[in-house]
Amino acid sequence: MSDTTKAPGARDTRTTQHTNPAGQVDVLVIGAGVTGIYQLYRAVEAGFSARLLEAGSGVGGTWYWNRYPEARFDSESYTYGYLFSKELWEEWEWSEHFAGQPEIERYFNHVVDRFDLRRHMVFGAKVTSALFDEQTGTWTVRAEDGAEHRARHVVAATGILSVPFVPDIPGHDDFGGEQYHTGRWPKTPVDFAGKRVAQIGTGSSGVQIVPAIADEVAQLTVYQKVADWLTPLNNRPITPEEQSRLKADYESVRDTLNTSPSGFLHQITMRSGLEDTPEQRQEFYEQKWNGPGFTKLSEHYYDMTTNATVNEEWCEFIADKIRSIVKDPATAEKLIPKGHGYGGRRPPFGTGYYEAYNKPTVELVDINETPIVRITETGIETPDGLREYDIIIWATGYDFGTGALNRLGVRGRQGLPLEEYWADGPSTYLGVTTAGFPNFFFPGGPHGALGNNPRYAGDQVEYVMDLLIHARDYGHDVVEVTAEAEQEWTDLVNDSAGQSSFLKSSYFYGANIPGKPIKQLLNPTGRWKLQELIRESVDSDFPAFAFSKAADPEA
């Protein structure tokens, strides 16, 4: 990765918009999240003309749209941010180990202005179609406002968690109160004071918002479909001593994060749980419970997810913690997962979540026992009757992996719709491109994300840039992966599903979206395999790709 500061200056140009884009660009990026910003930076740094289209009015992607109370990282802040500039690393100080949304959004704005990237961005530009012209070897991308953009290459950095999912519950549109999805939270703070609130969903966002509003509401009813093995985030401020150490260790931290299989600074415990005595394991579990964030997974016994004895024991340890925290035994049992062990689903991390259920204003409803029948004008109806609410919060997740890409209106060779090509699940090469769609890339999309997403997506951004620079150096207009290479990688991803602990009932397989094919959306071979194949591809001048000149590049 580059370690240079390309463009100095930190002018505030946050209102700058290019409403009348002129001329074709080399690289058109879609999405101003963590991946899109980096892709734009690298394209400009490499001398390409570039433009970025963003549907929102600001940068940050997930961290622009998710601004609900107590939205925050569960990856350490300094492991999520950019590593390409030592100056950026030294001048920005994260206040907490797991930063909250306002600070995260400020960070991305700082990066964009620090490297003078905003002048390449167009905001309020929701993409509605992207059409490939085989004659010219270019893409025409249209936005919702009618603006048309032409580019040689399109990089859809639309992310894996960017399309909110709301279940099709009868009467959804009949509700007369306020409704919000955590993934499309309004910029104006929602007033919860004295309100009767229903929250549907208890995933990573749901467990953050419950304790954040529990003391404001008159009543909060949480509707839970599946309990997850939630453990404490254990967030805290970064001390001055830690700040100094992080800055002094820039090169070491960068190198570790660029090679770590998890994308964290964590170190797996290289021994089986069965090598310890039962007493030693209990002490170890207590240490993990009190450790930060993902260390419960990434610094656990190496066989925690594969050794049934260790996994069951760790789960029972967590279950006992839940029973000790939640005063009502019936509520505690509802909060204890049934049917999957730790690592079977994406584990959430929270602060004060279990404790919130000890408040008289908070109630848990298991919709497997008490299903939601319909939404009415005044509330939610179940077999137990109608409960009236002022606000409904939908913490119901996203159309993971392919959701955003399948909604861009992408049309490849002979007008082939991407959503039709992927009707049975995604087919990709290294999680960055797909056959039949030349000059089209999607780092950070399906088949690439596993662990700390910005680290994996960054690997893919670098690979896309190496590929585009190679094409430019050799005068190629059109870059397209072969069907054979795509099939080989996709088969490897699907055949390696057994290497992952995630269940096919999780959203990592699209199981949360009715009618969506249950297919692998992650890369279970891991980051090391991805990096190995990327190195081999670059060193061999990209043998998986066909390069050509456009028939009429000036048309």
C-alpha positions in Angstrom: 0.0 0.0 0.0 1.0 3.6 -0.6 2.5 5.4 2.4 2.6 8.9 0.9 0.5 12.0 1.5 -0.4 13.0 -2.1 -2.3 16.2 -1.6 -1.8 18.6 1.3 -4.3 21.1 2.5 -7.4 20.8 4.6 -9.8 23.4 3.3 -13.5 23.0 4.2 -15.4 22.3 1.0 -18.2 20.4 2.4 -20.8 22.2 0.3 -19.0 21.6 -3.0 -21.0 19.6 -5.5 -20.5 19.0 -9.2 -24.1 19.3 -10.4 -23.0 19.6 -14.1 -20.3 16.9 -14.5 -18.5 17.4 -17.8 -16.6 14.8 -19.8 -15.8 11.2 -19.4 -13.6 10.1 -16.6 -11.2 7.1 -16.3 -12.7 5.8 -13.0 -16.2 6.4 -11.7 -16.6 5.3 -8.1 -20.1 4.7 -6.6 -20.4 5.2 -2.8 -18.5 7.4 -0.4 -18.0 4.9 2.4 -14.7 3.6 3.7 -14.0 1.7 0.5 -15.2 4.3 -2.0 -13.1 7.0 -0.4 -10.0 4.9 -0.5 -10.7 3.9 -4.1 -11.1 7.5 -5.1 -7.9 8.5 -3.3 -5.9 5.7 -5.0 -7.3 6.5 -8.4 -6.4 10.2 -8.1 -3.0 9.3 -6.7 -2.3 7.1 -9.6 -3.1 9.9 -12.1 -6.5 8.8 -13.3 -9.3 11.2 -13.9 -11.9 10.2 -11.3 -15.4 11.0 -10.0 -17.4 9.7 -7.1 -21.2 9.5 -6.9 -22.9 9.4 -3.5 -26.6 9.1 -2.8 -26.4 10.9 0.5 -25.4 14.5 1.2 -22.2 13.6 3.0 -19.4 11.0 3.3 -19.1 8.0 5.5 -21.3 5.3 3.9 -22.6 3.1 6.7 -21.4 5.7 9.1 -23.3 8.5 7.4 -26.7 6.6 7.3 -26.4 4.8 10.7 -26.7 7.7 13.1 -29.1 6.1 15.6 -28.4 6.7 19.4 -25.2 4.9 20.5 -24.2 3.7 17.0 -20.5 2.9 17.1 -17.7 0.7 16.0 -17.2 -2.8 17.3 -13.8 -2.9 15.6 -11.1 -0.8 17.3 -11.2 2.7 15.8 -7.6 2.7 14.8 -7.9 -0.6 13.0 -10.8 0.6 11.0 -9.3 3.8 9.7 -6.9 4.3 6.8 -3.2 3.3 6.9 -1.9 4.9 3.7 -0.6 8.1 5.3 1.7 8.4 8.3 0.8 12.0 8.6 -2.9 11.2 8.7 -2.3 8.5 11.4 -0.3 11.0 13.5 -2.6 14.0 13.3 -6.0 12.2 14.0 -6.6 11.0 17.5 -9.6 8.7 18.2 -11.1 9.5 21.6 -12.3 6.0 22.3 -11.2 2.4 21.5 -14.6 2.0 19.8 -15.7 5.4 18.5 -19.3 6.6 18.1 -21.0 7.6 14.9 -20.4 11.4 15.2 -16.7 11.0 15.6 -16.5 8.4 12.8 -18.3 10.8 10.4 -16.0 13.6 11.4 -13.0 11.3 10.6 -14.2 10.6 7.1 -14.9 14.3 6.5 -11.4 15.1 7.7 -9.8 12.5 5.4 -11.8 13.8 2.4 -10.8 17.4 3.0 -7.2 16.6 4.1 -6.5 15.0 0.7 -8.7 17.4 -1.3 -11.1 14.6 -2.5 -14.4 16.5 -2.2 -13.9 18.3 -5.5 -14.2 14.9 -7.2 -17.5 14.0 -5.5 -21.1 14.5 -6.5 -23.6 14.2 -3.6 -27.3 13.5 -3.9 -26.5 11.3 -6.8 -28.3 8.0 -6.3 -27.4 5.7 -9.2 -30.3 4.2 -11.1 -28.6 2.5 -14.0 -25.1 1.6 -15.3 -24.9 0.5 -18.9 -21.9 -0.9 -20.7 -21.3 0.1 -24.3 -19.5 -2.6 -26.2 -18.6 -0.4 -29.1 -16.8 2.2 -27.0 -15.8 0.0 -24.0 -17.3 2.6 -21.6 -20.0 2.8 -19.1 -22.9 5.3 -18.9 -24.1 5.8 -15.4 -27.3 7.7 -14.7 -28.4 9.2 -11.4 -31.9 9.7 -10.0 -31.7 13.4 -10.7 -31.3 12.7 -14.4 -27.6 13.5 -14.6 -25.5 11.2 -16.9 -21.9 10.2 -16.3 -19.6 8.4 -18.7 -16.5 6.5 -17.5 -14.0 3.9 -18.8 -14.2 2.0 -15.5 -16.9 1.8 -12.8 -16.0 0.8 -9.3 -19.2 0.1 -7.3 -18.0 0.5 -3.7 -21.6 0.2 -2.4 -20.8 -2.0 0.6 -22.3 -5.1 2.0 -24.5 -3.4 4.6 -26.1 -0.5 2.7 -29.6 -1.7 1.8 -31.9 -1.7 4.8 -34.3 -4.7 5.1 -37.9 -4.2 6.5 -39.9 -7.5 6.7 -43.2 -7.6 4.9 -45.5 -7.4 7.9 -49.1 -6.6 7.0 -50.2 -3.1 7.8 -46.6 -1.6 7.8 -47.8 1.4 5.9 -50.9 1.9 8.1 -49.0 2.9 11.2 -49.8 6.5 12.1 -46.8 7.2 14.3 -43.2 7.6 13.6 -41.1 4.8 12.0 -37.3 4.6 11.6 -34.9 2.0 10.3 -31.5 2.0 12.1 -29.8 2.1 8.6 -31.7 5.2 7.5 -31.8 7.2 10.7 -32.7 10.9 10.3 -30.1 13.7 11.0 -32.6 15.4 13.3 -32.5 13.6 16.7 -35.6 11.6 17.4 -37.4 12.6 20.5 -38.1 9.5 22.7 -39.0 11.3 25.9 -42.1 9.8 27.3 -42.9 7.9 24.2 -44.2 4.3 23.8 -41.6 2.6 21.6 -41.5 -0.7 19.8 -38.2 -2.0 18.5 -38.2 -4.9 16.1 -34.9 -6.7 15.8 -32.0 -7.4 18.1 -28.9 -7.6 15.9 -25.8 -5.5 16.1 -27.6 -2.2 15.8 -30.6 -3.3 17.9 -28.5 -4.1 20.9 -26.8 -0.7 20.8 -30.0 1.3 20.7 -31.9 -0.4 23.5 -29.8 0.8 26.4 -29.3 4.2 24.7 -33.0 5.0 24.9 -34.2 2.9 27.8 -34.1 5.8 30.3 -35.9 8.2 28.0 -39.0 6.3 26.9 -42.2 5.7 28.8 -42.2 2.1 27.5 -39.8 0.1 25.3 -41.0 -3.2 23.9 -38.3 -5.2 22.1 -39.5 -7.8 19.6 -36.8 -10.5 19.3 -36.8 -13.2 16.6 -33.4 -14.8 17.3 -31.2 -14.3 20.4 -27.5 -13.9 19.8 -24.5 -14.6 22.0 -23.9 -11.0 22.9 -20.9 -10.1 25.0 -19.7 -6.8 26.4 -18.0 -4.3 24.1 -15.9 -3.0 27.0 -15.3 0.3 25.5 -13.2 3.0 27.2 -11.3 6.2 26.3 -7.9 6.0 24.7 -5.4 7.2 27.3 -2.7 9.8 26.4 -0.1 7.0 26.9 -1.9 4.7 24.5 -2.2 7.6 22.0 1.5 8.1 22.1 2.2 4.4 21.7 -0.1 4.1 18.7 1.6 7.0 17.0 5.1 5.7 17.7 4.1 2.2 16.5 2.6 3.3 13.1 4.8 1.1 10.9 4.3 -1.9 13.1 0.5 -1.4 13.4 0.2 -0.8 9.7 2.2 -3.9 8.8 0.3 -6.1 11.2 -3.1 -4.9 10.0 -2.1 -5.3 6.4 -1.2 -9.0 7.0 -3.4 -10.1 9.8 -5.9 -12.8 8.8 -8.6 -11.1 10.9 -7.7 -7.5 10.0 -7.3 -6.8 13.8 -4.3 -6.4 16.1 -5.5 -9.4 18.0 -3.5 -12.6 18.4 -5.3 -15.9 18.4 -4.6 -18.2 21.4 -2.5 -20.9 19.8 -3.7 -23.8 22.0 -6.8 -26.0 22.2 -9.2 -25.3 25.0 -8.8 -29.0 26.0 -5.1 -28.3 26.8 -6.3 -26.4 29.8 -8.0 -27.8 32.9 -11.7 -27.0 33.4 -10.6 -24.5 36.1 -8.1 -22.8 33.7 -10.8 -22.6 31.0 -13.2 -20.8 33.4 -10.4 -18.3 34.2 -9.7 -17.9 30.5 -13.5 -17.3 29.7 -13.6 -14.6 32.4 -10.6 -12.9 30.8 -12.4 -13.0 27.4 -15.6 -11.7 28.8 -13.8 -8.7 30.2 -11.7 -8.1 27.0 -12.6 -5.7 24.2 -14.9 -6.4 21.3 -14.0 -9.1 18.8 -11.2 -10.5 21.0 -13.9 -12.9 22.3 -13.7 -14.5 18.8 -10.3 -13.6 17.4 -8.2 -14.2 20.6 -10.1 -17.2 21.8 -8.8 -20.8 21.8 -8.1 -21.6 18.2 -10.6 -24.4 18.3 -13.4 -22.6 20.0 -15.7 -22.6 17.0 -14.8 -26.2 15.9 -14.5 -28.1 19.2 -18.0 -28.8 20.5 -16.9 -29.2 24.1 -15.1 -25.9 24.2 -17.9 -24.1 22.3 -20.6 -25.5 24.5 -18.7 -24.6 27.6 -18.1 -21.0 26.5 -21.7 -20.7 25.6 -22.8 -21.9 29.0 -20.4 -19.4 30.6 -22.1 -16.6 28.7 -25.6 -18.0 29.5 -24.7 -18.0 33.2 -23.6 -14.4 32.9 -26.9 -13.5 31.3 -28.8 -15.3 34.2 -26.7 -13.4 36.7 -27.4 -10.0 35.1 -31.1 -10.2 34.1 -33.2 -10.4 37.2 -36.3 -11.9 35.6 -35.6 -15.6 34.9 -38.1 -15.9 32.1 -36.5 -12.9 30.3 -33.0 -14.2 30.9 -33.9 -17.5 29.2 -35.4 -15.7 26.2 -32.1 -13.8 25.8 -30.0 -17.0 25.8 -29.6 -18.3 22.2 -31.1 -21.7 21.3 -30.0 -23.8 18.4 -26.6 -22.3 17.6 -23.3 -21.9 19.3 -20.9 -19.0 19.6 -19.7 -18.1 16.1 -22.7 -19.6 14.3 -24.0 -16.1 13.7 -22.2 -12.7 13.6 -21.7 -12.0 17.3 -22.9 -8.6 18.5 -21.2 -6.6 21.3 -23.0 -4.3 23.6 -22.9 -2.0 26.6 -25.6 -2.3 29.2 -27.9 -4.4 26.9 -28.8 -7.1 29.4 -29.0 -4.6 32.2 -31.6 -2.7 30.3 -34.1 -5.5 30.8 -34.0 -4.9 34.6 -35.6 -1.5 34.0 -39.4 -1.4 34.5 -39.8 0.4 31.2 -38.2 -2.3 29.1 -39.9 -5.6 28.0 -38.8 -8.4 25.7 -41.2 -10.3 23.4 -40.1 -13.4 21.7 -42.0 -13.4 18.4 -41.5 -17.1 18.0 -43.8 -17.5 21.0 -45.9 -14.4 20.3 -45.7 -13.6 16.6 -46.5 -10.2 15.1 -49.8 -10.5 13.3 -50.0 -7.1 11.8 -49.1 -3.4 12.2 -52.2 -1.2 12.8 -52.7 2.5 12.7 -51.9 2.7 16.4 -49.5 -0.1 17.1 -48.6 -3.8 16.8 -51.1 -6.7 17.1 -50.1 -10.1 18.3 -52.1 -13.1 19.5 -52.0 -11.4 23.0 -53.8 -8.4 21.6 -53.0 -4.9 20.3 -50.2 -2.7 21.9 -50.2 0.9 21.0 -47.0 2.8 20.2 -45.8 6.2 19.2 -42.6 5.0 17.5 -41.6 1.8 15.8 -37.8 1.2 15.3 -36.9 -1.3 12.6 -33.6 -2.9 13.6 -34.0 -5.6 11.1 -30.7 -5.6 9.2 -29.8 -5.4 5.6 -29.8 -7.2 2.2 -26.3 -8.3 2.8 -23.5 -8.6 0.2 -25.4 -8.3 -3.1 -28.3 -6.0 -2.1 -26.9 -2.7 -3.3 -25.2 -4.1 -6.4 -28.4 -5.8 -7.6 -30.2 -2.5 -7.3 -27.9 -0.3 -9.4 -29.4 -1.3 -12.7 -26.1 -2.7 -14.0 -26.2 -4.0 -17.5 -23.2 -5.8 -19.0 -22.5 -7.3 -22.4 -25.6 -7.6 -24.6 -27.6 -5.8 -21.9 -27.3 -8.6 -19.4 -28.7 -7.5 -16.0 -26.4 -8.1 -13.1 -29.3 -9.1 -10.9 -30.3 -11.7 -13.5 -26.8 -13.1 -13.8 -26.7 -13.4 -10.0 -30.2 -14.8 -9.7 -28.9 -18.0 -8.1 -26.2 -16.2 -6.0 -23.1 -14.1 -6.7 -20.4 -15.4 -9.1 -17.2 -13.4 -8.8 -13.4 -13.5 -9.2 -11.6 -12.7 -6.0 -14.7 -10.8 -4.9 -13.9 -7.8 -7.2 -15.4 -8.5 -10.6 -17.6 -10.8 -12.6 -17.6 -12.2 -16.2 -19.7 -10.4 -18.8 -19.3 -7.0 -17.1 -16.1 -5.5 -18.4 -14.4 -2.6 -16.6 -16.8 -3.1 -13.7 -15.4 -3.8 -10.2 -16.9 -4.0 -6.7 -14.3 -4.2 -3.9 -15.9 -4.7 -0.5 -18.7 -6.6 -2.0 -19.7 -10.3 -1.9 -16.9 -13.0 -1.6 -14.5 -10.6 -0.1 -15.5 -9.5 3.4 -14.5 -11.6 6.4 -13.2 -10.1 9.6 -12.4 -6.3 9.8 -14.1 -5.2 6.5 -11.9 -2.2 5.7 -8.8 -4.3 5.7 -10.1 -6.9 3.3 -11.7 -4.2 1.1 -8.4 -2.3 1.1 -6.7 -5.4 -0.3 -9.2 -5.5 -3.1 -8.9 -1.7 -3.8 -5.2 -2.2 -4.2 -5.8 -5.1 -6.6 -8.2 -3.1 -8.7 -5.7 -0.3 -9.0 -2.9 -2.6 -10.0 -5.1 -4.0 -12.7 -6.1 -0.6 -14.0 -2.6 0.7 -14.0 -1.5 -2.4 -15.9 -4.3 -1.9 -18.5 -3.3 1.8 -18.9 0.4 1.0 -19.3 -0.3 -1.5 -22.1 -2.9 0.6 -23.8 -5.9 -1.6 -23.1 -9.4 -0.1 -23.1 -11.3 -3.2 -21.9 -10.6 -5.4 -19.0 -12.7 -8.5 -18.4 -12.2 -11.6 -16.2 -12.6 -14.9 -18.0 -15.6 -17.1 -17.2 -13.2 -19.9 -16.3 -11.3 -17.9 -13.7 -14.6 -16.7 -12.2 -16.0 -20.2 -12.0 -12.8 -21.5 -10.3 -12.9 -18.8 -7.6 -16.6 -19.1 -7.0 -16.3 -22.9 -6.7 -13.5 -22.4 -4.2 -15.7 -20.0 -2.2 -18.7 -22.3 -2.2 -16.8 -25.5 -1.6 -14.9 -24.0 1.3 -18.1 -23.2 3.3 -17.2 -25.8 5.8 -14.2 -23.7 6.9 -16.6 -21.1 8.3 -18.5 -21.4 11.5 -21.4 -19.3 10.3 -24.7 -21.1 9.8 -26.6 -21.1 6.5 -29.5 -19.5 8.5 -27.5 -16.3 9.0 -27.6 -13.2 6.9 -24.1 -14.1 5.6 -25.9 -16.5 3.3 -28.8 -14.1 2.6 -31.1 -16.2 4.8 -32.8 -13.1 6.2 -34.2 -12.0 2.9 -37.3 -13.9 1.7 -36.8 -15.4 -1.7 -33.0 -14.8 -1.8 -30.9 -17.8 -2.7 -29.1 -19.3 0.2 -25.5 -18.9 -1.1 -22.1 -18.1 0.4 -21.7 -14.3 0.4 -18.4 -14.3 2.3 -14.9 -15.6 1.5 -14.4 -18.6 3.9 -10.9 -19.2 2.6 -9.8 -16.2 4.5 -7.7 -13.2 3.9 -4.4 -15.0 3.5 -5.8 -17.0 0.6 -7.2 -13.9 -1.0 -3.9 -12.1 -0.6 -2.0 -15.1 -2.0 -4.1 -15.2 -5.1 -3.8 -11.5 -5.6 0.0 -11.6 -5.4 0.1 -14.5 -7.9 -2.2 -12.6 -10.3 -0.2 -9.4 -10.1 3.2 -11.2 -10.5 1.9 -13.1 -13.5 0.4 -10.0 -15.3 -3.2 -10.9 -14.5 -3.7 -14.2 -16.4 -7.4 -14.4 -15.3 -8.2 -11.4 -17.5 -8.8 -10.7 -21.2 -7.5 -7.3 -22.3 -8.5 -5.6 -25.6 -9.0 -2.3 -27.4 -12.4 -0.9 -27.8 -13.8 -1.1 -31.3 -14.4 2.6 -31.4 -13.1 4.2 -28.3 -13.9 7.7 -29.5 -17.5 7.1 -30.4 
